[in-house]
Every structure is written in C-alpha cells, then in structure tokens.
Amino acid sequence: MSEIFEAVMLICFGVSWPFSVIKSYRSRKTGGKSLAFLILIFIGYVSGLIGKSIFNPSIVILVYACNTFFVGCDLILYFRNRRIERQLKSENTK
C-alpha cells in the first residue's frame, strides 16, 4: 500500500520534467536553471532507483526510471545550451 503513495509522490514530482525538457530544448538557454539543483535531483532519483531495485523491487521502479531519464535529458540540454550561449557570446564579441 505504501508503494501507491510513493508512486503518486514520484508522479507528482515527475509531471513537470517533460515540460522542463521541452522548454530547455526550445529556448536554447540556461536561464532559470540551476546546475547544482539538476545534479542533486538526478543523484536523488538514481539513488531511489538503485535502492528500489536492490531492496524492494516493484513497478514503482518504472516511475523512478522515467523521472531519472527526464532529469538526465534536462542535464544534457543544460550543457548543450551553455555551449550555445558561449558560442553566441563569442560571435557577438568579434
């Protein structure tokens, strides 16, 4: 029964990640993003995924995996967008 509540919590947290990924992809900017926050959230989801896999395997693993995937995508886009911002800055200073 507690897994239902865990799944609901993870789904509620995870609903925003796809929108964040889309916004990051379209905007091509890092504004409003915190690298430290993204890394901490990613580590948290990976830890939850590993812990759930080892100590209490259940279908909730899929929710952890989904959230981990989207946060990972947002992290990758953060670095892509930072590179784009640096390129634009160097082009504008020439």
N, C-alpha and C positions, 0 to 999 in steps of 0.2 A: 504493500500500500504506500509506503514512503517513497517508492520509486515513481509513483504517479506525481507526487508533489515535486520531486526532483526534476522530473521531465518537464512539468509545467514551468518551473523556475527557469530551466535552461531554454525552453522555447520562448518565454517572455524576454529573456536577455538576448536570445539569438535572432529575434524577428528584425531587429534594427540592422544587423550586419549586412544583409544583402543590399539594403538601401545605401549604407555607408560605402560599400564596394562600388556600386553604380555611380555614386556621387564622386568618389575618388577617380574613377576611370574617366568620367566625362569632364570633370573640372581641370584635370591635369595639374592640380595644385595641392600643396601640403597644408595650406591654411586650415586652421581648426583641428588639425590632427596632432596628437602627441605621440612621438615615437616611444617614449617610456611607457605610456599607457597601453599602446598596442602590444608591446613586448610583454608587459605584465599580464595582460589578458590572455595572450597567446600561451604563455607559460602556465597560467591557471587552467586553461582548457586542456592543454596537453597533459598536465598532472592529473586532472579529473579523468581524462580518457584512459591514461595508464592505470590509475587506481581502480577505476571501474572494471577495466579489462582483467586485472590481476585478482582483485579481491571480491568483486561482486558482479560478475558479468550479467548483463541484461540488455534488453532492447534500448535502454537509455544511452548506451554506447553510441548509437547512431546519432543522437542529438548532440552529444559531445563532439563526435567526428564532424558533423555538419558545421557546428559553431567554430571549431578549430580550423576547418577549411576556409570559411569566410574571413576569419581574422587573419589567417595566413595570406589570403588574397589581398586584404587591405594593407598588410605589411609590405608585400611585394609592390603594390601600387604606390605606397608611400615612397619607397626608394626610386621607383620609376619617375614619379612626379618631382621628387627632389632633383633628379638628374635633369629633367626637362626644365625646371626652374633655373638651374645653374647654367644650362646651355643658353636659355633666353637672356639671362643676365649678362653672360659673356658676349653675346651677339650685340646687345644694346650698348655695351661699353666700348665697342670698336669704332 
